[in-house]
């Protein structure tokens, strides 16, 4: 079976970086482009991080295209307190030498989907501003995309606020556009990704992966949170990539998802109705993760990538 063609819209970001490692090392996926958005840190840093990761990991000629610096209608928020001022925790990757692609991320998304209708899956693991702009500029992308998978939302609780997950809360209006666009959004949210925790056993295996482990993986996850024998930081974004590689890892349930944009305390909440109540579902929502098989996949791919990085 030929690899699934994907565009990764991201805001690197520690867990974005770990998701990019997984996508790069998976023969099941072909990355057509990386687009960046302001989110975990400001756009200049998310873009610089994407460029550095492309060269460190050896992505070759995969274009990196910058997009929106902030939300459609709201002041910009970030998570630098979680990801560090650089966005990559304590990781220090060499500066990039290959250039940034010209143009805006939304236009790259539109033109890539236009050129191969039904073939390209869009994977959004940051705020949904670029995707919303692409929909608003060219609504036909809803039919051109093979699918849209996001890391975002929650049907139980948030991490930006009690009600809202960060990627949705960073631009609720954009998320409302995306969920209301007419396609079926595969929503991999906190209810699934909180289970993808980096335990001490996982960190020990990462430590044995040469420069990939010592220069990127460990400096990221150790900054991200305390690692114990049974618990550690969850690497959320990698769950969305893992789902594309092996859909059996995550259980999905059809639902109607509406995004709260007016609530004083609940802006960015993904109001999820599994009962449907006579409405057609607009989403497939992740409800459980096979954690053991998830880590088996990740660590196998990470080891493969580690072998390709020069000492």
C-alpha positions as CSV (number, residue, x, y, z in Angstrom):
1,X,0.0,0.0,0.0
2,X,1.4,3.4,-0.9
3,X,2.1,5.8,2.0
4,X,-0.6,8.2,3.1
5,X,0.2,11.7,1.9
6,X,-0.1,14.3,4.7
7,X,0.4,18.0,5.5
8,X,1.4,18.7,9.1
9,X,0.1,22.0,10.5
10,X,1.9,22.6,13.8
11,X,3.3,24.9,16.4
12,X,6.6,23.3,17.6
13,X,6.4,22.9,20.7
14,X,7.9,19.9,22.5
15,X,5.2,17.4,21.6
16,X,5.0,18.8,18.1
17,X,8.7,18.0,17.7
18,X,8.1,14.4,19.0
19,X,5.2,14.0,16.6
20,X,7.4,15.2,13.7
21,X,10.0,12.5,14.6
22,X,7.3,9.9,14.4
23,X,5.9,11.1,11.1
24,X,9.4,11.4,9.5
25,X,10.4,7.8,10.5
26,X,7.2,6.1,9.4
27,X,7.2,4.6,5.9
28,X,3.4,4.6,6.1
29,X,3.4,8.4,5.8
30,X,4.7,10.8,3.1
31,X,5.0,14.4,4.4
32,X,4.2,16.8,1.6
33,X,4.8,19.9,3.7
34,X,5.0,21.4,7.2
35,X,3.0,24.5,7.9
36,X,3.5,26.6,11.1
37,X,1.2,28.6,13.3
38,X,1.7,30.7,16.4
39,X,0.7,28.7,19.4
40,X,2.9,27.1,22.0
41,X,5.4,29.9,21.3
42,X,5.3,32.8,18.9
43,X,5.3,32.2,15.1
44,X,8.9,33.2,14.6
45,X,10.0,30.5,17.1
46,X,7.6,27.8,15.9
47,X,8.8,28.3,12.4
48,X,12.5,28.4,13.3
49,X,11.9,25.2,15.3
50,X,10.3,23.5,12.3
51,X,13.2,24.5,10.1
52,X,15.8,23.2,12.7
53,X,13.9,20.0,13.1
54,X,13.7,19.5,9.3
55,X,17.5,19.5,9.0
56,X,18.3,17.7,12.2
57,X,16.0,14.8,11.3
58,X,16.8,14.8,7.7
59,X,13.5,15.7,6.1
60,X,15.2,16.8,2.9
61,X,13.3,19.0,0.6
62,X,10.0,19.0,2.5
63,X,8.8,22.6,2.4
64,X,8.2,24.5,5.6
65,X,5.7,27.4,5.2
66,X,4.8,29.9,7.9
67,X,1.2,30.9,8.6
68,X,-0.7,32.9,11.1
69,X,0.9,34.5,14.1
70,X,-2.2,34.7,16.2
71,X,-5.9,34.0,16.4
72,X,-8.5,35.3,14.0
73,X,-10.2,37.6,16.5
74,X,-8.6,37.3,19.9
75,X,-5.3,38.3,21.5
76,X,-2.5,35.8,21.1
77,X,-1.9,33.3,23.9
78,X,1.0,30.9,24.2
79,X,2.3,28.1,26.4
80,X,6.0,29.1,26.8
81,X,5.7,28.3,30.5
82,X,5.2,24.7,29.5
83,X,7.5,24.5,26.4
84,X,10.2,26.9,27.4
85,X,11.1,30.2,25.8
86,X,12.5,28.5,22.7
87,X,9.5,26.1,22.5
88,X,11.7,23.0,22.6
89,X,12.5,22.9,26.3
90,X,16.3,22.4,26.8
91,X,16.9,21.0,23.3
92,X,19.6,22.9,21.4
93,X,19.4,22.1,17.7
94,X,21.8,23.6,15.2
95,X,20.5,26.6,13.2
96,X,18.8,25.8,9.9
97,X,20.5,26.6,6.6
98,X,17.7,25.6,4.2
99,X,15.2,28.4,3.5
100,X,11.6,28.9,4.5
101,X,9.2,28.4,1.6
102,X,7.5,31.6,0.3
103,X,3.9,32.3,0.8
104,X,1.3,31.7,3.5
105,X,0.5,28.3,5.1
106,X,-3.2,28.6,4.3
107,X,-2.4,29.0,0.6
108,X,0.0,26.1,0.7
109,X,-2.7,23.9,2.2
110,X,-5.2,25.0,-0.5
111,X,-2.9,24.5,-3.4
112,X,-1.6,21.1,-2.2
113,X,-5.1,19.8,-1.7
114,X,-6.2,21.3,-5.1
115,X,-3.4,19.5,-6.9
116,X,-4.3,16.0,-5.5
117,X,-8.0,15.9,-4.6
118,X,-8.9,13.0,-2.4
119,X,-5.3,12.0,-1.7
120,X,-3.9,14.3,1.0
121,X,-4.8,14.2,4.7
122,X,-4.4,17.4,6.7
123,X,-3.1,16.9,10.2
124,X,-3.4,19.9,12.5
125,X,-1.6,19.6,15.9
126,X,-1.7,23.3,16.8
127,X,-4.3,26.0,16.9
128,X,-6.6,25.8,13.9
129,X,-6.1,29.3,12.5
130,X,-4.3,28.2,9.3
131,X,-6.9,25.5,8.6
132,X,-9.8,28.0,9.2
133,X,-8.2,30.6,6.9
134,X,-7.8,27.9,4.2
135,X,-11.5,27.0,4.5
136,X,-12.6,30.6,4.4
137,X,-10.4,31.3,1.3
138,X,-11.4,28.1,-0.5
139,X,-14.3,26.2,0.9
140,X,-13.7,23.5,-1.8
141,X,-10.8,22.1,0.3
142,X,-13.4,20.3,2.4
143,X,-14.1,18.0,-0.5
144,X,-10.5,17.9,-1.7
145,X,-9.0,16.6,1.5
146,X,-8.8,12.9,2.1
147,X,-9.4,13.7,5.8
148,X,-8.7,16.1,8.6
149,X,-7.2,14.8,11.9
150,X,-6.6,17.2,14.8
151,X,-4.9,17.0,18.1
152,X,-7.2,19.2,20.2
153,X,-10.3,19.4,22.3
154,X,-11.8,17.3,25.0
155,X,-15.2,15.9,25.9
156,X,-14.4,16.0,29.7
157,X,-12.0,18.6,30.8
158,X,-9.4,21.1,29.6
159,X,-5.8,22.0,30.2
160,X,-5.9,25.7,29.2
161,X,-9.0,26.2,31.4
162,X,-11.3,23.8,33.2
163,X,-13.4,23.6,30.1
164,X,-11.0,24.1,27.1
165,X,-7.9,22.4,25.6
166,X,-5.1,24.7,24.6
167,X,-5.2,24.3,20.8
168,X,-8.9,25.0,20.6
169,X,-8.8,27.8,23.3
170,X,-6.0,29.6,21.4
171,X,-8.5,30.3,18.6
172,X,-12.0,29.2,19.3
173,X,-13.5,31.1,16.3
174,X,-11.1,29.2,14.0
175,X,-12.0,25.9,15.6
176,X,-15.7,26.8,15.1
177,X,-15.1,27.4,11.4
178,X,-13.3,24.1,11.0
179,X,-15.8,22.0,12.8
180,X,-18.6,23.7,10.9
181,X,-17.1,23.4,7.5
182,X,-18.9,20.2,6.4
183,X,-16.2,17.5,6.7
184,X,-15.8,14.9,9.4
185,X,-13.1,16.0,11.8
186,X,-11.2,13.2,13.5
187,X,-10.7,14.7,17.0
188,X,-7.9,13.2,19.0
189,X,-8.3,15.1,22.3
190,X,-7.0,15.2,25.9
191,X,-9.3,12.2,26.8
192,X,-6.9,10.1,24.7
193,X,-3.6,11.9,24.7
194,X,-3.4,12.2,28.5
195,X,-2.6,8.5,28.5
196,X,0.5,8.9,26.4
197,X,2.8,9.5,29.4
198,X,6.6,9.2,29.2
199,X,7.5,6.9,32.1
200,X,11.1,6.2,33.3
201,X,11.3,3.0,31.3
202,X,10.4,5.0,28.1
203,X,13.0,7.7,29.0
204,X,15.7,5.1,29.5
205,X,15.0,3.7,26.0
206,X,15.2,7.2,24.6
207,X,18.5,7.7,26.3
208,X,20.0,4.9,24.3
209,X,19.1,6.5,20.9
210,X,22.3,8.4,20.3
211,X,22.0,12.1,19.3
212,X,18.2,11.8,18.8
213,X,17.8,10.9,22.4
214,X,20.5,13.1,24.0
215,X,20.0,16.2,21.8
216,X,16.2,16.2,21.3
217,X,14.0,13.6,23.0
218,X,15.3,13.7,26.5
219,X,15.9,17.5,26.7
220,X,12.3,17.9,25.6
221,X,10.5,15.4,27.8
222,X,12.5,16.2,30.9
223,X,11.7,19.9,30.5
224,X,8.0,19.1,29.8
225,X,7.4,17.4,33.2
226,X,8.7,15.1,36.0
227,X,9.3,11.5,34.9
228,X,8.7,8.8,37.5
229,X,8.5,5.0,37.2
230,X,4.8,5.0,36.4
231,X,4.1,8.6,35.3
232,X,5.5,11.5,33.3
233,X,4.6,14.1,30.8
234,X,2.1,13.2,28.0
235,X,3.3,13.7,24.5
236,X,-0.1,14.7,23.1
237,X,0.6,15.5,19.5
238,X,2.2,12.2,18.7
239,X,-1.2,10.6,19.2
240,X,-2.6,12.2,16.1
241,X,0.3,10.9,14.0
242,X,0.1,7.5,15.5
243,X,-3.5,7.2,14.6
244,X,-2.7,7.8,11.0
245,X,-0.1,5.1,11.0
246,X,-2.2,2.6,12.9
247,X,-5.9,3.5,13.2
248,X,-6.5,0.6,15.6
249,X,-4.5,2.3,18.4
250,X,-7.4,4.7,19.1
251,X,-11.1,4.0,19.5
252,X,-13.3,6.6,17.7
253,X,-16.9,7.4,18.3
254,X,-19.2,9.5,16.1
255,X,-20.3,12.7,17.7
256,X,-21.6,16.2,17.1
257,X,-18.9,18.7,18.3
258,X,-19.7,22.4,18.7
259,X,-17.1,24.9,19.8
260,X,-18.0,27.5,22.5
261,X,-17.0,31.0,21.4
262,X,-19.2,33.2,23.6
263,X,-18.8,31.7,27.1
264,X,-17.1,33.8,29.8
265,X,-15.6,30.7,31.4
266,X,-15.9,28.2,28.7
267,X,-14.5,29.8,25.5
268,X,-12.8,27.0,23.5
269,X,-14.8,24.2,25.0
270,X,-15.6,21.4,22.5
271,X,-19.1,20.6,23.4
272,X,-19.4,16.9,22.4
273,X,-22.7,15.1,22.0
274,X,-22.3,11.4,21.4
275,X,-26.1,11.0,21.5
276,X,-26.4,13.0,18.3
277,X,-30.0,14.0,19.0
278,X,-31.1,13.8,15.4
279,X,-28.1,15.6,14.0
280,X,-25.5,14.2,11.6
281,X,-22.1,13.7,13.2
282,X,-19.4,16.2,12.2
283,X,-16.6,14.4,14.1
284,X,-15.1,11.1,15.0
285,X,-13.9,11.5,18.6
286,X,-11.1,9.5,20.2
287,X,-12.2,7.8,23.4
288,X,-9.4,5.4,24.3
289,X,-5.8,4.7,23.5
290,X,-3.9,1.4,23.5
291,X,-1.0,2.8,25.5
292,X,1.3,-0.2,25.3
293,X,1.0,-0.5,21.5
294,X,1.3,3.2,21.1
295,X,4.7,3.2,22.9
296,X,5.8,0.1,21.0
297,X,5.2,2.0,17.8
298,X,6.8,5.2,18.9
299,X,10.0,3.7,20.2
300,X,10.4,1.4,17.2
301,X,10.1,4.4,14.9
302,X,12.3,6.6,17.1
303,X,15.1,3.9,17.1
304,X,14.9,3.8,13.3
305,X,15.2,7.6,13.0
306,X,18.1,7.6,15.5
307,X,20.1,5.3,13.2
308,X,19.9,7.8,10.4
309,X,21.3,10.7,12.4
310,X,25.0,11.1,12.3
311,X,26.9,10.8,15.6
